[in-house]
Amino acid sequence: MRVESEPGFILHTIPYRETSLLVDLFSLNHGRVRCVAKGFRKPNKKGIAKTLFPYTEHHFHWQGRGELKTLIQADPLQSPVFLKQEALFVGLYTNELLYKLLHQHDPHQPLYHFYHQFMSHLSVSGLDQAELRRFEMLLLEELGYGLVLDTEAETGQAVSAECLYYYIPDQGLKLIQDQSQDNIYALSGADIMALSQGHLEKQSVLRTAKQLTRQVIDFYLDGKELNSRELYRQHLLNNN
């Protein structure tokens, strides 16, 4: 099977043999695809090797019938995107989530379009926390792990703004029985309701969104570590 001019982004590359790369792509119509890019690290007569730009949309051409395709050509559709400072760590994080959570050959077109817009905004304006949380929630939704934020899991009752809840990733929201007791996992019903309606303007709602998405993402990573988080931690330590 041969695929030509497929829009997509580079998620991950590693050296393969002497002159090649193993490349994971996030494509519009084919989802995550793993390819071997034969000879991409070998310099041409001018001493220049082929370059694959992360965070930059390409047209990819590949062929092959098995799980591992052969990447034939990669043509950038825009000027290369270079993320800097905090935006770079966010780019690494989003790519690592897609690389580790998406199944091969499973298209997610709404997620692709959101990712495309998110990278464009990230490169021009830097990090928007609300948009990062929306990306995480859409990723979970596309994977079939979407957050259920409108009802309490056991009773089916609507979330109350006056109550406190906690979240179990494969079950949903649970009402905290002792509402007077301090609980580090407690989530405000009012913030949950705002989040479910897409209102992420308040800092408390953003904190709730971050707590929820991190908890659920970690659950479905099933013990896989995110290198991008550790790199960001080291960055913060070195700059304090």
Secondary structure, 3 states (H helix, E strand, C coil): CEEEEEEEEEEEEEEECCCEEEEEEEECCCEEEEEEECCCCCCCCCCCCCCCCCCCCEEEEEECCCCEEEEEEEEECCCCCCCCHHHHHHHHHHHHHHHHHCCECCCCHHHHHHHHHHHHHHHHHCCCHHHHHHHHHHHHHHHCCCCCCCEECCCCCECCCCCEEEEECCCEEEECCCCCCCCCCCEEHHHHHHHHCCCCCCHHHHHHHHHHHHHHHHHHHCCCCCHHHHHHHHHHHHCC
